[in-house]
Amino acid sequence: MTPLVIGVTSHRDLPPGDTETIRLRVRTFLGELQQAFPGLPLVVLSALAEGGDRLVAEEGLRVGARLIAPLPLPPALYEEDFAGAASREAFEALCARAETIVLPTRQGHTRHEISNPGDARDRQYAQAGVYIASHCHILLAIWDEQPSDRIGGTAQIVRYHLTGTLPGPPGQERDPRHILGAGDERLLFHIRCARADVPEGQRPPVTAHWCHAAADAPEPAMPALFRLMFEHMAEFNADCKAHAAAIGTAPAPAGDAAADMGIDRTFREADWLAVHYQRRVLLSMRTIYTLAALMGAAFTCYAHFRAQNGLIYLFLVLFALGMAVAAVANRRGWHRKYLDYRALAEGLRIQSYWRRAGISLTRDYAFAHDDFLQKQNVELGWIRNVMRAAGLPPSHAPAADAAALACVIDEWVGRSGRSGQLHYYERKSIECAGLHRVTEALGALSLWGGVSISVLLAIFALRLDEQIKGSLVALMGILSIIAAVREAYAYRKADKVLLKQYRFMERIFGAARTALDRAANSAEQRAILRALGHAALTEHAEWTLMQRERQVERGPM
């Protein structure tokens, strides 16, 4: 199940006199989250440093949360920064109950450099803070709210979480993704407290409030848009649980046993649910537009054959049925779920292939979910949040040999006419082009059928009786209705837009296949796959945002 991930950043030197108050605040915070979102199991993401990191970890374990500990240094080196044997024993006890991640040494630094105090070691701490802030859904900051230039300190991690300013000396550039709006779903719960060196009489009271990137001021309660985002995450878990048996029988994703099971499991769930709700959307749309065509035919016949008064009642019954189908589809959110789950599945597909191919993004602080849906509103941020959680606990792409890389290329890109996404988009382009031709053929049939009937009526106007004339005119109307309904159905499905997208993706994957075949080495192939993933993520995001405007309606009635 997708969890609600709580990241922790905190001062190490909490005032002893305020510790119990802070602990109570944390306990209340976690309890309120469990009560508000019972469908989201809690995960605490803590580096287990002294102070608030361990306090939150202990309270998380107390309420049954899963504990994941991204360590900035190997445990033997990390323990050197702890004060005394009792602190090291407490750290080891928490590690024994946690899933630990030892973050890799940053590019350009060696183990010898991080073994001694200095810039290299500080930047390892900053890396752990950025990892926690980038993978959590809510960052819990126990902090005095005072700015600081200490690299990797709580002040810099909070600033990174809310504004995208990377940890480092003053004047550090912002992460461009935050500038474009990708940080809008970053949420902070701030427990404000003083440091231990502040005299007791001068300490402000311990307070708590919510903050997020778009807020001008602290808020006493979780903002409604974030609550909706977490509710969509819980809804995804509920759908996975409701259809667990069917999902379990679906074919497992291709790949070796070394593939990340968290990402692959979530991908299988999202992919199955996307197909499931797509079928429901298509069934409801076909039903609605078929009823619309029948309504048009019934009304046309009623207008031209006065003796058939019962047709007006049939018209009303068909209208009511169409309204009912549309109401059910909209109330149950089939269209929204289909689009959101498809977007999630495609994002996880790329995330999985990147990891299996051993692809590390170009910057130390970049993660796969940071490249998807950068311009979405907060409501759609739940998709990125699921990708954040699915990437836990591995910290980076594992090493992949040439065989694993070749396997990813064959499965993901594939060959023209044979396999992979290249063959998929070729096939879908042909199918979509065929549907478009059917729509055009019905339009032509309606046009020329109407012209032919008009010519027939003009030639034999004086020889045909009124019954035959009425029948021919009714037939003209029915042909026009069928063509119009088909055109409206194709527009609602966005057949033309889909055809353009499929052909675009076919060209992108075809170009990638050619480039991969010409690549001189594995590094060049990984660079191509990375660029391909970025292009695919961008296209899927644009498609999702565009298609969300095409809700299931009652049709042209």
C-alpha positions as CSV (number, residue, x, y, z in Angstrom):
1,M,0.0,0.0,0.0
2,T,1.1,3.5,-0.7
3,P,2.1,5.1,2.7
4,L,2.0,8.7,4.0
5,V,5.7,9.5,4.4
6,I,6.7,11.9,7.2
7,G,10.2,13.2,6.9
8,V,12.1,14.6,9.9
9,T,14.5,17.5,10.2
10,S,15.4,18.8,13.6
11,H,17.9,20.4,15.9
12,R,20.0,18.0,17.9
13,D,20.1,20.2,21.0
14,L,16.5,20.3,22.1
15,P,15.9,21.9,25.5
16,P,15.5,19.1,28.2
17,G,12.7,21.1,29.8
18,D,10.7,21.2,26.5
19,T,11.3,17.6,25.4
20,E,8.1,16.1,26.8
21,T,6.1,19.0,25.4
22,I,7.7,18.4,21.9
23,R,7.1,14.7,22.3
24,L,3.4,15.3,23.0
25,R,3.1,17.6,20.0
26,V,4.7,14.9,17.8
27,R,2.4,12.2,19.2
28,T,-0.7,14.3,18.6
29,F,0.5,15.1,15.1
30,L,0.9,11.4,14.2
31,G,-2.4,10.5,15.8
32,E,-4.3,13.1,13.9
33,L,-2.8,11.9,10.6
34,Q,-3.8,8.3,11.4
35,Q,-7.3,9.4,12.3
36,A,-7.7,11.7,9.2
37,F,-6.2,9.2,6.7
38,P,-6.8,5.6,8.0
39,G,-6.2,4.2,4.5
40,L,-2.6,5.5,4.5
41,P,-0.1,3.6,6.6
42,L,2.5,5.9,8.1
43,V,6.2,5.9,7.3
44,V,8.7,7.9,9.2
45,L,11.8,9.0,7.3
46,S,14.5,9.9,9.8
47,A,18.3,10.1,9.8
48,L,18.3,9.1,13.5
49,A,20.6,11.9,14.6
50,E,20.4,12.9,18.2
51,G,17.6,15.1,19.3
52,G,14.3,15.4,17.3
53,D,15.2,12.8,14.7
54,R,15.2,10.1,17.3
55,L,12.3,11.5,19.2
56,V,10.1,11.4,16.1
57,A,11.4,7.9,15.2
58,E,10.5,6.6,18.7
59,E,7.0,8.1,18.5
60,G,6.5,6.7,15.0
61,L,7.4,3.2,16.1
62,R,5.1,3.7,19.1
63,V,2.1,4.2,16.8
64,G,3.1,1.3,14.4
65,A,4.7,3.4,11.7
66,R,7.4,1.9,9.4
67,L,10.8,3.5,10.1
68,I,13.2,4.2,7.2
69,A,16.6,5.7,8.1
70,P,18.6,7.3,5.3
71,L,22.1,7.6,6.9
72,P,24.5,10.3,5.6
73,L,27.5,8.2,6.5
74,P,28.3,4.6,7.1
75,P,27.2,3.7,10.6
76,A,30.8,3.4,12.0
77,L,31.6,7.0,10.8
78,Y,28.2,8.4,11.7
79,E,28.5,7.2,15.3
80,E,31.6,9.3,15.7
81,D,29.4,12.4,15.8
82,F,27.3,11.1,18.7
83,A,28.0,12.2,22.3
84,G,28.9,9.1,24.4
85,A,28.2,5.4,24.5
86,A,24.6,5.8,25.5
87,S,23.8,7.8,22.4
88,R,25.5,5.2,20.2
89,E,23.5,2.4,21.8
90,A,20.3,4.3,21.3
91,F,21.2,4.8,17.6
92,E,22.0,1.1,17.2
93,A,18.7,0.1,18.8
94,L,16.7,2.3,16.5
95,C,18.7,1.0,13.5
96,A,17.8,-2.5,14.5
97,R,14.1,-1.6,14.1
98,A,14.5,0.5,10.9
99,E,15.2,-0.1,7.2
100,T,18.5,1.7,6.9
101,I,19.9,3.3,3.7
102,V,23.5,4.4,3.6
103,L,23.5,7.2,1.1
104,P,26.4,7.0,-1.5
105,T,29.3,9.4,-1.3
106,R,28.6,12.4,-3.3
107,Q,30.3,12.9,-6.6
108,G,33.8,14.3,-6.4
109,H,34.4,13.2,-2.8
110,T,36.1,10.2,-1.3
111,R,35.6,8.1,1.8
112,H,38.7,9.6,3.3
113,E,37.3,13.1,2.9
114,I,34.0,12.3,4.5
115,S,35.8,10.6,7.4
116,N,37.0,13.9,8.8
117,P,35.1,17.1,9.7
118,G,34.8,19.5,6.9
119,D,32.9,20.5,3.8
120,A,32.7,17.0,2.4
121,R,31.2,15.6,5.5
122,D,28.8,18.5,5.9
123,R,27.6,17.9,2.4
124,Q,26.8,14.3,3.1
125,Y,24.5,15.6,5.9
126,A,23.0,18.0,3.4
127,Q,22.4,15.1,1.0
128,A,20.6,13.1,3.7
129,G,18.4,16.2,4.4
130,V,17.6,16.7,0.7
131,Y,16.8,13.0,0.3
132,I,14.4,13.1,3.2
133,A,12.7,16.3,2.0
134,S,12.5,15.0,-1.6
135,H,10.9,11.7,-0.6
136,C,8.5,12.7,2.1
137,H,4.9,13.9,1.8
138,I,5.0,16.0,4.9
139,L,8.3,17.4,6.4
140,L,8.1,17.6,10.2
141,A,10.6,20.4,11.3
142,I,11.5,20.8,14.9
143,W,13.2,24.1,14.7
144,D,13.7,27.5,16.2
145,E,12.8,29.3,12.9
146,Q,16.2,31.1,12.9
147,P,18.1,31.3,9.6
148,S,21.5,29.6,9.4
149,D,24.3,29.1,6.9
150,R,25.3,25.8,8.3
151,I,25.4,23.4,5.4
152,G,22.9,20.7,5.8
153,G,21.3,22.2,8.9
154,T,17.6,22.3,9.6
155,A,17.2,25.8,8.4
156,Q,18.7,25.0,4.9
157,I,16.6,21.8,4.6
158,V,13.4,23.6,5.4
159,R,14.3,26.3,2.9
160,Y,15.0,23.7,0.3
161,H,11.7,22.0,1.0
162,L,9.7,25.1,0.6
163,T,11.6,27.1,-2.0
164,G,14.0,24.7,-3.8
165,T,17.1,26.6,-2.6
166,L,19.8,23.9,-2.5
167,P,21.9,23.5,0.6
168,G,25.1,25.4,0.5
169,P,26.7,28.8,1.0
170,P,24.6,32.0,0.8
171,G,23.4,32.8,-2.7
172,Q,22.9,29.2,-3.7
173,E,20.7,28.8,-6.8
174,R,17.1,27.5,-6.5
175,D,16.1,24.2,-8.0
176,P,14.5,25.2,-11.4
177,R,11.7,22.7,-10.8
178,H,10.5,24.7,-7.9
179,I,10.6,27.9,-9.9
180,L,8.3,26.2,-12.5
181,G,5.9,25.2,-9.7
182,A,6.8,21.6,-9.0
183,G,7.3,22.4,-5.4
184,D,3.7,23.5,-4.9
185,E,2.8,20.2,-3.1
186,R,5.6,20.5,-0.5
187,L,4.0,20.6,2.9
188,L,5.7,21.4,6.2
189,F,4.5,20.9,9.8
190,H,6.6,23.1,12.0
191,I,7.1,22.6,15.7
192,R,8.7,25.8,16.9
193,C,11.1,25.4,19.9
194,A,14.3,27.0,21.1
195,R,17.7,25.4,21.3
196,A,19.1,24.1,24.6
197,D,21.5,27.0,24.9
198,V,18.7,29.5,25.3
199,P,18.1,30.3,29.0
200,E,14.9,28.9,30.3
201,G,13.3,32.2,31.1
202,Q,14.0,33.5,27.5
203,R,12.6,30.5,25.7
204,P,9.4,31.0,23.7
205,P,6.6,28.5,24.2
206,V,6.5,25.4,22.0
207,T,4.0,26.0,19.2
208,A,3.0,24.2,16.0
209,H,1.6,25.2,12.6
210,W,1.4,24.2,8.9
211,C,3.3,25.8,6.1
212,H,3.5,25.2,2.3
213,A,5.3,26.7,-0.6
214,A,2.3,28.8,-1.8
215,A,1.2,30.1,1.6
216,D,1.9,33.7,2.7
217,A,1.5,32.9,6.4
218,P,1.4,29.8,8.7
219,E,-1.9,28.0,8.9
220,P,-3.4,26.3,12.0
221,A,-4.8,23.3,10.1
222,M,-3.8,21.3,7.1
223,P,-4.8,23.1,3.9
224,A,-7.8,21.7,2.1
225,L,-6.0,21.1,-1.2
226,F,-3.4,18.9,0.6
227,R,-6.1,17.0,2.4
228,L,-7.7,16.3,-1.0
229,M,-4.4,15.1,-2.4
230,F,-3.9,12.7,0.5
231,E,-7.5,11.5,0.1
232,H,-6.7,10.6,-3.5
233,M,-3.7,8.6,-2.3
234,A,-6.0,6.8,0.1
235,E,-8.5,6.2,-2.7
236,F,-5.8,4.6,-4.8
237,N,-5.0,2.3,-1.9
238,A,-8.7,1.4,-1.5
239,D,-9.0,0.6,-5.2
240,C,-5.9,-1.6,-5.0
241,K,-7.4,-3.4,-2.0
242,A,-10.8,-3.8,-3.6
243,H,-9.3,-5.3,-6.8
244,A,-6.4,-7.1,-5.2
245,A,-7.5,-10.6,-6.4
246,A,-7.7,-9.5,-10.0
247,I,-4.5,-7.5,-9.9
248,G,-2.7,-10.5,-8.4
249,T,-3.6,-12.7,-11.4
250,A,-2.3,-10.1,-13.9
251,P,1.0,-10.9,-15.6
252,A,4.0,-9.8,-13.7
253,P,6.1,-7.0,-15.3
254,A,9.0,-8.3,-17.3
255,G,12.4,-8.1,-15.8
256,D,14.8,-9.9,-13.5
257,A,14.5,-10.5,-9.8
258,A,16.8,-7.6,-9.1
259,A,14.1,-5.1,-10.3
260,D,12.8,-2.9,-7.5
261,M,9.7,-4.6,-6.2
262,G,8.2,-1.5,-4.6
263,I,8.0,0.3,-7.9
264,D,7.0,-2.7,-10.0
265,R,4.2,-3.7,-7.5
266,T,2.8,-0.2,-7.6
267,F,3.1,-0.1,-11.4
268,R,1.2,-3.3,-11.7
269,E,-1.6,-1.9,-9.5
270,A,-1.8,1.4,-11.3
271,D,-1.6,-0.2,-14.8
272,W,-4.4,-2.7,-14.0
273,L,-6.6,0.0,-12.5
274,A,-6.0,2.3,-15.4
275,V,-7.2,-0.4,-17.9
276,H,-10.1,-1.3,-15.6
277,Y,-11.4,2.3,-15.4
278,Q,-10.7,3.0,-19.1
279,R,-13.0,0.1,-20.0
280,R,-15.7,1.6,-17.7
281,V,-15.2,5.0,-19.3
282,L,-15.5,3.6,-22.8
283,L,-18.5,1.5,-21.9
284,S,-20.3,4.5,-20.4
285,M,-19.4,6.8,-23.3
286,R,-20.6,4.2,-25.9
287,T,-23.8,3.7,-24.0
288,I,-24.5,7.4,-23.7
289,Y,-23.8,8.1,-27.4
290,T,-25.8,5.0,-28.5
291,L,-28.7,6.3,-26.5
292,A,-28.2,9.7,-28.0
293,A,-28.4,8.2,-31.5
294,L,-31.5,6.3,-30.6
295,M,-33.1,9.4,-29.1
296,G,-32.4,11.3,-32.4
297,A,-33.9,8.5,-34.4
298,A,-37.0,8.3,-32.1
299,F,-37.6,12.0,-32.3
300,T,-37.1,12.2,-36.0
301,C,-39.6,9.4,-36.6
302,Y,-42.0,11.0,-34.1
303,A,-41.8,14.3,-36.0
304,H,-42.5,12.7,-39.4
305,F,-45.0,9.9,-38.4
306,R,-47.7,11.5,-36.3
307,A,-49.4,8.1,-35.6
308,Q,-46.3,7.0,-33.6
309,N,-47.0,9.0,-30.5
310,G,-45.4,6.4,-28.3
311,L,-42.0,7.4,-29.7
312,I,-42.0,10.6,-27.6
313,Y,-42.1,8.5,-24.5
314,L,-39.3,6.3,-25.8
315,F,-37.3,9.5,-26.3
316,L,-37.8,10.6,-22.7
317,V,-36.9,7.1,-21.4
318,L,-33.7,7.1,-23.4
319,F,-32.8,10.6,-22.2
320,A,-33.3,9.5,-18.6
321,L,-31.1,6.4,-19.1
322,G,-28.3,8.6,-20.6
323,M,-28.5,11.0,-17.7
324,A,-28.3,8.1,-15.2
325,V,-25.2,6.6,-16.9
326,A,-23.4,9.9,-16.9
327,A,-24.3,10.6,-13.3
328,V,-23.0,7.2,-12.2
329,A,-19.7,7.6,-14.2
330,N,-19.1,11.1,-12.8
331,R,-20.1,10.3,-9.2
332,R,-17.7,7.4,-9.1
333,G,-14.9,9.3,-10.8
334,W,-14.2,6.8,-13.5
335,H,-12.7,9.3,-16.0
336,R,-10.5,11.0,-13.4
337,K,-9.3,7.7,-12.0
338,Y,-8.5,6.3,-15.5
339,L,-6.4,9.4,-16.4
340,D,-4.7,9.6,-13.0
341,Y,-3.9,5.9,-12.8
342,R,-2.6,5.9,-16.4
343,A,-0.3,8.9,-15.6
344,L,0.9,7.2,-12.5
345,A,1.6,3.9,-14.3
346,E,3.6,5.6,-17.1
347,G,5.6,7.6,-14.6
348,L,6.4,4.4,-12.6
349,R,7.2,2.5,-15.8
350,I,10.0,5.0,-16.6
351,Q,11.1,5.2,-13.0
352,S,11.5,1.4,-12.9
353,Y,13.4,1.2,-16.2
354,W,15.7,4.0,-15.2
355,R,16.5,2.2,-12.0
356,R,17.0,-1.2,-13.7
357,A,19.3,0.3,-16.3
358,G,21.5,1.9,-13.6
359,I,20.6,5.4,-14.6
360,S,21.5,8.1,-12.2
361,L,20.2,11.6,-12.9
362,T,22.8,14.2,-13.7
363,R,22.6,16.2,-10.5
364,D,23.3,14.9,-7.0
365,Y,19.9,16.1,-5.7
366,A,17.7,14.9,-8.6
367,F,15.1,12.1,-8.3
368,A,12.9,10.5,-10.9
369,H,9.6,11.9,-9.5
370,D,11.0,15.4,-9.8
371,D,10.6,15.2,-13.6
372,F,6.9,14.4,-13.8
373,L,3.9,16.7,-13.9
374,Q,5.9,19.8,-13.1
375,K,3.1,22.2,-13.9
376,Q,0.3,20.4,-12.2
377,N,-2.0,21.7,-9.5
378,V,-1.8,20.4,-6.0
379,E,-4.6,17.9,-6.6
380,L,-2.5,16.1,-9.2
381,G,0.5,16.2,-6.8
382,W,-0.7,12.9,-5.3
383,I,0.7,11.1,-8.4
384,R,4.2,12.5,-7.7
385,N,3.7,11.6,-4.0
386,V,3.0,7.9,-4.9
387,M,6.1,7.9,-7.0
388,R,8.1,9.3,-4.1
389,A,6.9,6.5,-1.8
390,A,7.3,3.8,-4.4
391,G,11.0,4.8,-4.7
392,L,11.7,3.9,-1.1
393,P,13.9,2.6,0.4
394,P,16.6,2.4,-2.3
395,S,18.6,5.6,-2.4
396,H,19.9,5.6,-5.9
397,A,20.0,3.5,-9.1
398,P,21.8,0.2,-8.5
399,A,24.8,-0.8,-10.6
400,A,23.6,-2.5,-13.8
401,D,25.8,-4.6,-16.1
402,A,25.6,-4.7,-19.9
403,A,23.2,-7.6,-19.9
404,A,20.7,-5.7,-17.6
405,L,21.0,-2.6,-19.8
406,A,20.3,-4.6,-22.9
407,C,17.3,-6.2,-21.3
408,V,15.9,-2.8,-20.4
409,I,16.4,-1.6,-24.0
410,D,14.7,-4.6,-25.5
411,E,11.7,-4.4,-23.0
412,W,11.2,-0.7,-23.0
413,V,12.2,0.6,-26.5
414,G,12.0,-2.7,-28.3
415,R,12.1,-3.2,-32.1
416,S,9.9,-2.0,-34.9
417,G,7.1,-4.4,-35.6
418,R,8.2,-6.8,-32.8
419,S,8.3,-5.5,-29.2
420,G,8.5,-2.7,-26.7
421,Q,7.0,0.7,-26.6
422,L,8.0,1.3,-30.2
423,H,5.9,-1.6,-31.5
424,Y,3.1,-0.5,-29.1
425,Y,2.9,3.0,-30.5
426,E,3.1,1.7,-34.1
427,R,0.1,-0.6,-33.4
428,K,-1.9,2.1,-31.6
429,S,-1.2,4.6,-34.4
430,I,-2.7,2.1,-37.0
431,E,-5.7,1.4,-34.7
432,C,-6.4,5.1,-34.1
433,A,-6.0,5.9,-37.8
434,G,-8.6,3.2,-38.6
435,L,-11.1,4.6,-36.1
436,H,-10.6,8.1,-37.6
437,R,-11.3,6.7,-41.1
438,V,-14.5,5.1,-39.8
439,T,-15.6,8.5,-38.5
440,E,-14.8,10.2,-41.8
441,A,-16.6,7.4,-43.7
442,L,-19.8,7.9,-41.7
443,G,-19.7,11.6,-42.3
444,A,-19.3,11.0,-46.0
445,L,-22.1,8.5,-46.0
446,S,-24.4,11.0,-44.3
447,L,-23.5,13.7,-46.7
448,W,-23.9,11.8,-49.9
449,G,-26.8,9.8,-48.6
450,G,-28.6,13.0,-47.9
451,V,-27.7,14.5,-51.3
452,S,-28.9,11.3,-53.0
453,I,-32.2,11.3,-51.1
454,S,-32.7,15.0,-52.0
455,V,-32.1,14.3,-55.7
456,L,-34.5,11.4,-55.5
457,L,-37.2,13.6,-53.9
458,A,-36.6,16.4,-56.4
459,I,-37.0,14.0,-59.4
460,F,-40.0,12.0,-58.1
461,A,-41.6,14.7,-56.0
462,L,-44.9,14.4,-57.8
463,R,-45.0,10.6,-58.0
464,L,-44.2,9.7,-54.4
465,D,-46.9,9.5,-51.8
466,E,-46.6,11.3,-48.5
467,Q,-45.7,8.2,-46.5
468,I,-42.7,7.4,-48.7
469,K,-41.6,11.1,-48.6
470,G,-41.8,11.1,-44.9
471,S,-39.8,8.0,-44.7
472,L,-37.0,9.3,-46.9
473,V,-36.8,12.6,-45.0
474,A,-36.7,10.7,-41.7
475,L,-33.9,8.5,-43.2
476,M,-32.0,11.7,-44.1
477,G,-32.3,12.9,-40.5
478,I,-31.2,9.6,-39.0
479,L,-28.1,9.4,-41.2
480,S,-27.2,12.9,-40.1
481,I,-27.8,12.0,-36.5
482,I,-25.6,8.9,-36.7
483,A,-22.8,10.9,-38.3
484,A,-23.0,13.7,-35.8
485,V,-23.1,11.3,-32.8
486,R,-20.1,9.5,-34.2
487,E,-18.2,12.7,-34.6
488,A,-19.1,13.8,-31.1
489,Y,-18.0,10.5,-29.7
490,A,-14.7,10.7,-31.6
491,Y,-14.2,14.2,-30.3
492,R,-14.9,13.2,-26.7
493,K,-12.5,10.3,-27.0
494,A,-9.9,12.8,-28.5
495,D,-9.2,10.4,-31.4
496,K,-7.4,13.0,-33.5
497,V,-5.3,14.1,-30.5
498,L,-4.5,10.6,-29.6
499,L,-3.4,9.8,-33.2
500,K,-1.0,12.8,-33.1
501,Q,0.4,11.7,-29.7
502,Y,0.8,8.1,-30.9
503,R,2.6,9.2,-34.0
504,F,4.8,11.6,-32.0
505,M,5.8,8.9,-29.5
506,E,6.4,6.4,-32.4
507,R,8.9,8.9,-33.9
508,I,10.5,9.5,-30.5
509,F,11.0,5.8,-29.7
510,G,12.1,5.1,-33.3
511,A,14.7,7.8,-33.1
512,A,15.8,6.4,-29.7
513,R,16.1,2.9,-31.2
514,T,18.3,4.2,-34.0
515,A,20.5,6.2,-31.6
516,L,20.8,3.2,-29.2
517,D,21.9,0.9,-32.1
518,R,24.6,3.5,-33.0
519,A,25.8,4.1,-29.5
520,A,29.4,3.4,-28.9
521,N,29.2,2.4,-25.2
522,S,26.8,1.8,-22.2
523,A,27.3,5.3,-20.9
524,E,25.9,6.8,-24.2
525,Q,23.0,4.3,-24.2
526,R,22.1,5.4,-20.6
527,A,22.2,9.0,-21.7
528,I,19.8,8.2,-24.5
529,L,17.4,6.3,-22.2
530,R,17.5,9.2,-19.8
531,A,16.6,11.7,-22.5
532,L,13.9,9.3,-23.8
533,G,12.4,9.1,-20.3
534,H,12.3,12.9,-20.0
535,A,10.5,13.2,-23.3
536,A,8.0,10.5,-22.4
537,L,7.3,12.0,-19.0
538,T,6.6,15.4,-20.6
539,E,4.3,13.9,-23.2
540,H,2.3,11.9,-20.6
541,A,2.0,14.9,-18.3
542,E,0.6,17.1,-21.1
543,W,-1.8,14.3,-22.2
544,T,-3.1,13.9,-18.7
545,L,-3.7,17.6,-18.1
546,M,-5.5,18.0,-21.4
547,Q,-7.7,14.9,-21.1
548,R,-8.9,15.8,-17.6
549,E,-11.1,18.4,-19.3
550,R,-13.0,15.7,-21.2
551,Q,-15.3,14.4,-18.5
552,V,-18.0,11.8,-19.3
553,E,-21.1,13.8,-20.1
554,R,-24.6,12.9,-21.2
555,G,-23.6,13.3,-24.8
556,P,-25.3,15.3,-27.6
557,M,-28.8,15.0,-26.2
